[in-house]
Amino acid sequence: MAFTCHIPARPTLQQDDEAVRITRWDFEPGAVTGWHRHAWPYFVITLVEGTLRVHDGAKVTDVGLKAGQSYRRTSGVEHDVMNGSPHPIAFVEIEIKNPNLLEQAS
């Protein structure tokens, strides 16, 4: 259910509190996140244009992303994500743990 790869994507935790978790993900060509399930709804903001190769357990889909593009997904998503580009890519992932606490965050 996951890609076979020996290059892990590099997560850099930028914030993790009761309201959100913000992680920057950097991928060398062919790097993968590993199979995972998202416990919370999340947003992704692309920093470097490229192709995400997404394995959902049944099929593999290439998704082209432009720098500055964003998208959101619901909780429960399960997948493995690979950099399908010939160059490094990066994005920021914002997981919403508790939306009721967002206004209280500083």
N, C-alpha and C positions, 0 to 999 in steps of 0.2 A: 504493500500500500504506500510505499514511499520510494523516492528516487534512490538509486545507488550512487553514492558520491562520497568522496573523502574530504571535501572542502566544505566546512561549515560557514554559513553566513555569520557575520559578527554583529551581535546586538550590543548597543550601548544604551543603558538605562539612563534616561534624562530626568524622569520624575516618577515616583511611585508612592501614592498616598491612598487614603480611603476613597477618594473620588475618581482618580484616573491613574493609568500607567502609560507613560510616554517612552517609546523606545525608538532609537534610530537603528535601522538595519542596513549594513553594508555587505554587498555581495561581490566577490570576485566572479569572473565568468565560470559558470557551472556550479557555483556555491548553492547550498540548500539550507532551508530552515530545519528540516527534519519534520516528520509527521507530528502534527499537533492539533488540538481542539481549542477554539476560542471560547472562553468562559463568559466573556462580555461582548456587547456590541463594540465595533471599532471603526475607526477612520484611518485611511492611508493617504499620505501626501507624498507624491513622487518627487524626488530631488534631482534625479538623473534619468533622462529618457532611456528607455530600454524595453526589453521583453521579459515578462514574468511567465515562467512555465509552471502551471498549476496542476498538480495531481490530486484529484478528489477521491481517490480510491477506486474509481471505475474508469476514468479516462484522463488524458493529459490534454490541456488546453493552453495555447500560447496567447498571452494578453499583452498587446502593445500599449505602453504608457508614455505620455509626454511629461517633461519636467513641469512641475507645478500642478499637474492633474491630481485630483483627489477622488476618492470613492469611499463608500461605507458598506459594512456588512453586519448582519445580525449575529447574535451570540449563537454558539453551537456549530459554527462552521468548522469542518475538519479537512485538513489538506497538508500537503507538502509543497513548498514554493522553491523554485530554482531560478537563478539568473540564466535566461536563455539568450542573453546578448553576448557579443564578442568582446565586451568591455565591462568594467565595473559599474554597478548601479547602486542606488541607495534610495531609501524612503523612510519616512517617519510614520510610525503606527501609534495611534491614540486609542487606548481601550477605555471605555466608560464603565467604571466599576459601580459608581453610585451617582446618578445624575442629580439627585437631591442635594448633594454636597458641593456641586460645582460653584454655586454662588458664594459659598462660604470659603472657598479656596483662595489663597493669596498668592 
